[in-house]
Amino acid sequence: MIEENDPYLEAWIKSCGFACHGKDTFPPYGEMTPDVLRRALGFEELPALEHNQELIVPRPPTLCAGCPHRGVFYDLGKRKDIVVSGDIGCYTLGFAPPYNAMDTCLCMGGAFSVGHGMQKAFDLSDQNKRVVAVLGDSTFFHTGINSLIEVLYNNSKTICMILDNRITGMTGHQENPGSGKLASGEGAHAIEIAPVVRSLGFKNVVEIDPNELGAVEKAMDEALAKDEPSVIITTWPCILKKMDEDEKALFNQPFTTQYEVDAEACISCSLCLECGCPALAMNTDEKAEIDPHQCVGCSICAQICPVDAIAKEAE
């Protein structure tokens, strides 16, 4: 039995009375690549291309250019008076630099419950901390809604954020109850998140475009000013989502514009890099530069630039 991490299938197969080899032969952790399997089975390793490790530039995972989660984590990373309870999804990358905007991540659907527990603990202590809990749309339908009910039922002042990118991005773009399509691709009833949340009894429910930094900041400021539970729902499609014509029209033909840098106006402050977009870099002249092959016009960097050196490319 070849399986990564825990011997889940191995244990069940043995419980059925079948003898098999598993973790007595293969590594207990790590990726089961062909070379790892050949070593474990005692086969000769195949020749590989030789390369100089010192010439390889480290490339940690990052949010894609145009990712709708970027504006949220840019804002959360600037706030030092909060604790961010995270979850399993693309948005887990909010923990990494330059955002550093996620403090815990337990399991899929755990953000609201962990955040609620921490908020109650802070309320009982002398630490004047607020907790912001973050999860995605498919995770909300999966198990997040259960914890959200507990937040309201227990009168927790946790700020719950639902990042709706219109698809199940992390595991391969499967449809979910909010996407409007079945797994077969046929149309289905799309469950709208905001009406569901309001029907539970939440009074403070705000829907925003996460690409508008001013809207993100305003929503967070208002939620932090309230001594009661709040829900912030961000809505913008994943850059990799395959959209039909109706969806494109709904979001006013997204990802069809690009931004560029006015090199003369750029003051080399590099503040735009703090949005963590892979399409942005500083060139050899120490000026900001946008890769036109990656930019999809989310405008986050333009909103950050203090001298308006970044603008939409002329048509």
N, C-alpha and C positions, 0 to 999 in steps of 0.2 A: 504494500500500500504506500503510494507516494503522495503525501499531502503536506502542505506547509503548516508550520506551527503545531497546534495541538493534534494528537492522534485521534481525532473525532471518528472518522470512518473505521479506522483500525480497531478501536475499542468495540464498536457495534458489530463489526464482522466477527471478531473473536467471541463476543457474547452469543452469537448465533451458532457457535461450535466450529467455525472454520479457522484452521491454523493459517497464519500469514506472517510475513515479515513487514516491519514498519519502522518504528523509531529505534529498533535494535540495529537497523542497517542505515537509515537515512538521518541527516542532521535534524535536531529538534527545533531549529529556528533558521531563518534566512530563506532566500529565494531558491527554489529547486530548478536551477538552470541546468542545461545539458551537461556542462562540465562538472557541476557538483554531483549530478547523478552518476556520471561515469566513474568519478573517484570513489563514491560510496559503494558501487558495485564491483570495484576492482578492475575496471577496464582502463586501457591506456588512454590518456588524455589526447585529444586531437590538437594538432598544431594551431597556434593562434598568431595573429599579426603582432609583431613587436612594436612597442611605442614608448616614447619617453614620457613617463608619468609627470615629470616636472613641467612639461609643456601643456598639460591639460588644465584648462581654466575651470574651477569649480562652478557648477551651475545648480544651485539649490532650487527646488520646486517653487513656483511663484504663481500668483493669480494671472490669468491670461490678460493680454492687452484687451481692453474693453469689458473686462469682468465687472458685473454690476455690484459686486461686493467691495470694490476698491474704495468707493467714497465712504462707506460705512466704517471700514477699519482705519481709514485715514483719520476720520473724526475721533473714533474711540481711542486711537493711539495717542492723540493729543491730550486726552483727559487723564489726569493723574490722581483723581479723587474717586475712581471707580474700580470695581473688580469685574472682569468679563468672564462669564461662564460660557464656555464654548461647546461644540458638538462635532459630530462626525460628518464631514462633507468637504466640498472644495473650500469652503470658508474656514476650515480648520487652519488654513495657511495664514489666517490673520494673526497667528501666534508669532510668526517669523518677522525678521526685520524687513522693511523699515517700520512696520506697524507696531510690532510688539504689543498687540492688542487682544491677547487671549491668555487668561491665567489658568484655566482648568479645561480639561476635555476628557470626559469619562466614557461615554458610549452614545450610540445613535438615539436621540430623543432625550438625553439626560440633561441638556442645558438648562431647561426651565426648572426641573426638580432640584438640581444641584444649586442653581442660582437662588431658588426660593429658600433652601436650607441655609445657605450662607447668609442671605439677607436677614433671616430670623436670628441667626447667631450674632451678627453684627448689631442688631437691634437690642439684644440682651447684654451686649458688652459696652464698653466706653469708646468703641471705634465707630466714628461717624462715617461709615462707608455705604455707598450705594452699589448694588449689583445690577449689571446689565447682562441678560442671558440671550444668546444668539443661536438660532437654528434656521434651517431652510424649509421651503414649502413642502417638499416630499417628506421630510422628516417630521414636519408638523402633522401631516396626515397619518404618518406611520405610528408615532408614539408621543409626539410633542403635545398634542391636544389634551392628553390625559394629565400631564403635568401642569398645563396652563389652567386647567380646571382647579387643581389644588392651589395654585397661586391665588386665584380669586377667592376660593372657598376659605382659605386661611388668612385672608386679608393681608397678603404680603405686598410690600411696596417694590417688589422686583420689577425692573423694566424689561419686558420681553420683546425681543425683535425677531420678526419672521422675514427672512430674506427670500423673497419669491422670484426665482429666476426662470419660472415657467416650465421647469423640466427637472428630472432627477439627474443632475449633472455629474455627481461623483462616480457613479457606477456604470455609466454608459448610455445616458439619455433615455432611460425608460420613462414611459408616460406615468402620470400619477393622477389622483382624483381631481387635481386642480388644472390639469393641462388641456382638458377638453377632448382627449383622444384615448381610445383603448390601446392595448398592446398590439393589436392587429393593425392599428392605424385608422380604424373607423372612428367616426365622431362619437363623442360621449358627453353626458352632462358634466359641465365643469363646475365644481364646487368652489365658490368664491370664499376666500379666507376671511376677509373683513366682516361680512354678514354673519359668518359662523362665530367669530370672536365676539361680536356685539350681542349675538343671541345668548351667549353664556352669561352676559350681564356686565361686561367691561364697559365703563363709561369713557375711559380715555383711550381711544383707538385712532391712530393717525396713519394715513396712507401717503407715501412719498415716493418720488423718483430718486433713487440713490445716486444718480449722476449729478444731482443738484446739491452741491456741498452746503449751500445756505439752508436748504430745506432739511438736510440731515442734522445740521447744527441746531436749528430752531426746534426740531422735534425732540432732540435729546435734551436741550435746555428746559423745555416745557415739562418733559417727563420727570427730570431731576428735581424740578421745583414742586412737584406734587408728592404728598406724603401718602400715596396710595398706588395700587398697581396700574401700569400703563402698558399698552401694546403698540409697537411701531412696525408697520408692514411696508417693506420696500418692494417695489415691483419694476422689474426690467428684465428682458430675456437674456439668457446665457448667449455669449458671442458664438458658441458652437451649435446652438440650437437650429435645427432645420425647421424653418417657419413656412407656413402656407401664406397665400396672398392676404387672407383675412387677418392673420397675426401681424404681418408686415404693415398693413394699414392701421391696425390698432396702435402700433407704436411708431407711426409716422415714418415708415421706411427706415428702420435703424441700420446702423453700420454702413452707411453709404457716403459718409463725409470723412475728411481727414483734417488734421491740424499740422501746422508748420511753425518753425521758430524763425523770428526775425533776428538774425545773428548780430546786427548792429544794435538792436535794442536790448539784447540779452546781456545781463550784468554778471554772468557766471556765478550766481549765488547758489545754484544747484538745488534750490528749494523744490523745484518740480520733481526731482528724483525721489522725494519723500512720499510720492504717491505710489511708488513701487511698480511702475508700469514697465514691462520689458521692452516697449517700443522707444523708451527714452534713454539717452546716454549723453555723456559729455564728450565732445570730440577733441581732437588734438589741440585745438585752439582754446580749449576750456570753455566752449560754448555749448549750450544744450542743443540736442539734435534729436529729431524724431524719425524713426524708421518708417518710411511710407508703406512698406510691405506688411507692417504689423498694425499701424494706427487704424482705428475704426471710428474715430471721432467722438469718444465719450466726453471729452472736454475737461476732465478732471485736472489735468496739468495746466490748462489755460486758466482755470479758476484759481489755482495756487500761485501762479506767477505774479510777483509783486509789481512788475513793470509792464504788464500786458505785452510781453514779447512773444507770446504764443497765441495764434489766432487761427480760425478756420481757413483752410486752403481756398483760394479763389477758384471759382468754377470756370 
